[in-house]
Amino acid sequence: MAASAPQYPPAQQEMDSSQVLIDLGRQRFPYSVVWGPLGPLTCCCPCVGHLGIADSQGKIHDFNGSRSIGVDRFMVGTVWRYAVVGSPAEAAQWDAAIARADAEYKQHNHDICCDNCHHHAALALTEFGRPHSLLSIWFLCCLHGRCTCCSCK
């Protein structure tokens, strides 16, 4: 008997971020992909940075080293950009997708080029039913996200 395909929530092109309460002071970004700079690397190449994904409570999950998932301690400190991509109506599915990605990446060795934080966050979104890759998740956060330092996009 063949296993049935997982059921995913319908993909949404635009998320109404007014449904989600962002708390910059506590660094809580529910249902969001988040990005922060990687010190001197980002200075030399502005597109280089660290990516994480926040659960329904806003706690950031990030693949921060071999077999290591940080939860609620973003490896680079402060979030600089975020993109809301889920909603409270999808909390259980959202958190389950992040948990599956975390469990998978707790078995991975970190490779800065081929298996990194971007891949972890992309897997979580893919598990959620919104397939992404290393580059597409970066574009999502950087082109459709918001800055934390001002109200600009």
Residue pairs with C-beta under 8 A, 6 or more apart in sequence:
6 129
8 93
8 128
8 129
8 130
9 90
9 93
9 128
9 129
10 129
11 129
11 130
12 87
15 31
15 84
15 85
15 86
15 87
16 87
17 84
17 146
19 87
19 88
20 30
20 31
20 32
20 84
20 86
20 87
20 88
21 28
21 30
22 28
22 29
22 30
22 32
22 58
22 82
22 84
23 58
24 148
26 58
27 58
27 60
27 74
27 78
27 79
28 54
28 57
28 58
28 59
29 54
29 58
29 60
29 79
29 82
29 84
30 54
30 55
30 56
30 57
30 58
30 84
30 86
30 88
31 54
31 56
31 84
31 85
31 86
31 87
31 88
31 90
31 94
32 53
32 54
32 58
32 82
32 83
32 84
32 85
32 86
33 51
33 52
33 53
33 54
33 82
33 83
33 85
33 121
33 125
33 137
33 140
33 141
33 145
34 51
34 52
34 53
34 54
34 60
34 74
34 79
34 81
34 82
34 141
35 49
35 50
35 51
35 52
35 79
35 80
35 81
35 82
35 138
35 141
35 142
35 145
36 49
36 50
36 74
36 75
36 76
36 77
36 78
36 79
36 80
36 81
37 43
37 49
37 50
37 76
37 80
38 48
38 49
38 50
38 76
39 76
41 48
41 49
42 48
42 49
47 138
47 142
49 76
49 80
50 62
50 64
50 74
50 75
50 76
50 117
51 62
51 117
51 118
51 120
51 121
51 137
51 138
51 141
52 60
52 61
52 62
52 70
52 74
52 75
52 79
52 117
52 121
53 60
53 61
53 62
53 98
53 101
53 120
53 121
53 124
53 125
54 60
54 61
54 82
55 61
55 94
55 95
55 98
56 86
56 88
56 91
56 94
56 95
59 71
59 72
60 70
60 71
60 72
60 73
60 74
60 79
61 69
61 70
61 71
61 98
61 101
61 102
61 120
61 124
62 69
62 70
62 74
62 75
62 117
62 120
62 121
63 69
63 105
63 108
63 110
63 116
63 117
63 119
63 120
63 121
64 70
64 75
64 110
64 117
65 110
66 108
66 109
66 110
67 106
67 107
67 108
67 109
68 106
68 110
69 102
69 105
69 106
69 120
71 102
75 117
78 148
79 148
80 147
80 148
80 149
81 141
81 142
81 145
81 146
81 147
81 148
82 141
82 145
82 146
82 148
83 140
83 141
83 144
83 145
83 146
85 125
85 130
85 140
86 94
86 128
90 128
93 128
93 129
94 128
96 127
97 124
97 125
97 127
97 128
97 129
98 124
98 127
100 123
100 124
100 127
101 120
101 121
101 123
101 124
101 127
102 120
102 124
104 123
105 119
105 120
105 123
108 115
109 115
110 116
116 134
118 134
118 135
118 137
118 138
119 134
121 132
121 137
122 132
122 133
122 134
122 136
122 137
125 131
125 132
125 137
126 132
132 140
144 153
145 153
146 152
146 153
147 153
